[in-house]
Structure formats: structure tokens, C-alpha cells
Amino acid sequence: MPPWPPAPGYGDFEATRRLSDGQIRLFAQWVESGTLEGNPADLPAAPHFPEGWELGPPDLVAQIPRPFTLPASSGDVFRNFVVPLELKQTRFIRAIELRPGNKRVVHHANVVLDRARSLRPRDGADGQPGFSGMDVVTEAGACRLDPPRSAPADTS
């Protein structure tokens, strides 16, 4: 997840997240004209958000042992949660769906499989579930997943 935006003029990027000069002029004209609403008939259909699990019923549900309360006055919080998985047999992961208790305060999540259990001693050391920081280092061969920030596209 590189920081964005890179300064213009330093290379071409695929899927650049920048408005063209023409698009910026179009927005400026719209604002200058009073931000008039367009024809409601031209609106796309409202998005449908499925109830329940987006990827279908799960085979396994894991959760942190107790909830973490985010202080109302906090800025960015980088919190790591240890989710114990006491599996009795090998399992294969096809997909992971994260469901925070309050989606409005969660920007994104990274998932790390900590086979050596090296992160567990840090869990709860400050009296709250998980531990703060971005200094998560795992052993060689650990699995780290940086999930997409949106649902995967249907590639069938």
C-alpha cells in the first residue's frame, strides 16, 4: 500500500488515481453553476449490500476473545489482534472475510499467520485486547495477507 499520490511527472502508473485537468475543470464549472442536481432518471441503480456473509456461509468463524473499544477522541490507531485458532487438523483457506463490529472506524486490515506464536505474549500487555504499533515481525516462512480493500471481482 504505497502512499498516494506520487507527484505528477515522475512516471506513468497503471490505474492512476488522479483527475485529469478536464475533469477538474468540469467539477469547477459544476460548483460555479451552483452544484445543480442532474436528472434523477440518469442515476445508476442503488447498490445492494447483502445481509450476512458476503462470501457465503463460513466453514470457520474466529474472533478476538474480547472486544476492543476505540476511544472517541483518538486519531489513527494501529492495533494488532491475536485471534487464537485451536485447529485439530490442517485447514485450507480459500477466502477470509473480516467483519468489524463497527465498519465506520476500520479502514483496512492485514492478516498474519503466526505459526511460532511469537505475537501472543504481546497480546493484552496494556490491558486491552491486542497490542499497538506497526512493528509486527514474524518468523521466516510466515504467511501475511494484505487483503484487497473491496470485495474480489468475479473472475468466472
N, C-alpha and C positions, 0 to 999 in steps of 0.2 A: 504494500500500500504506500506508494511514494507520495510525498507531499505534492499538492497541486495548487495552483497552476505553475508550470515552469514558465519562465519568461519567454514571450514570443520572440521568434527569430533565431532560436537555438535548436533547430532541427524540426522534422515533421514527426508527428505522433499519430498512431492509429487511434481512432475514436477520440480525438481531441475534444476536451470538454471546454470549449471556448466559443463565444458568439462571434459571428463574422461582423464586419463593420456594417454591412447591410442590415443584419438582424438587430444590431444596436440602434441604428437609425430608425428602424420600424418601431421598436419599443419607445424611443424618444418621441416619435410622431404620435403614437397612441397616447402617451402621457400628456403631451401638449394639447391633444384634442379632448382631454377630459376623461380618459380611460373608459370610453363608452363600451357597453356590453355588446357583443356581437349577436347574431341571430341564434336563438336557442335551438333552432332546428339543426344547426351545424354542429352542435355539441356531440362528442362521442358518447357511447353508452357508458353509464356509470360503472365503475369497476365492481366486480363481485368478489368479496372476500369470504372464502369458505369457512364454515364453522368447524371447530375441531382441528384435527391434524391435517396440515396441507398435503403431506405426502402419504396419507392413508394411515390406517391403524398401525401403531408401532409394535415391534416384537419385544422391545425392552424400553422401559421408562426409567431414567435415572435422574436424581435430583440432589441438590445440596441438602445436607441434613437439617439445616435451619435457615430461615430467610435472612437476607441482608437488607438492612434499612438504610437507604441513601439519605443523608442529611439534606433538608430542603435548601440550605444555603450553600451547598457545595458546588464547586466548579467541576472540571473533568475529574473523574475518579477512574483509575485503572486498577481493577480488582480482579484477583485470580481466585477461582473457587475450585476446591478439591471435591470431586464427585466420586465417591467410592463405588467401585463395581466389583462386587464379590462374585465373579462368574465361576462356575464349576466346570465349564468346558469351553473350548475355543469357539469364538463367535466371529462371524464375518460382517463387516459394516458396509452396507450399501448406501446408506444416507444418514445424515444427522439433521434433526430439526430442533432448534433451540427455541424455547418458549419462556421468555422472561415474564415475571409477574406483572411488570409494568413496562410495556413496549415503548412508552414515551421517553424513558430515561436510558434505554440501552441503544447505543449506536451500532456496535458490532461486537463480535466475539471471536476469539481464537480458541482452538481446541488442541490440547496436547495430551497424548497418551504417555503417561509417566510410569513405565514398566518397573523401574527401580524404586518407585515410591519415594523419590527424593524430595518431593514437594510437600508431602504430608506433614512433616514437622513444622512447617511454616503456617499451616492452616490454623486459624484461630488464635495465633500468638498475641494479637492485640485485643482479644475479647470479642471480635466479630468474626463471622464466617469468612473463610478465605484469607487472603493476605494482599497487601497493597504493592504496587510497583509494576515495572515492566521488565524486571531483571530475571525473567524465568529462563533458567538454563537447565537443560535435561541431558541425560547421558547420550552417548553416541548410539545411533540407531533408533532413537525415539521418533514417534510419529507426531508431526504437528500439522494440523489442518487449519488453513485460513479460509473459512467458508465464504462464498460469494455473498454480497450484501443484498441479494434478492433471490427469489426462487429460481431454480435452474430452468433453462429453456427446454421445451420438449424437442428432443432430437430424434424421435422415432420416425 
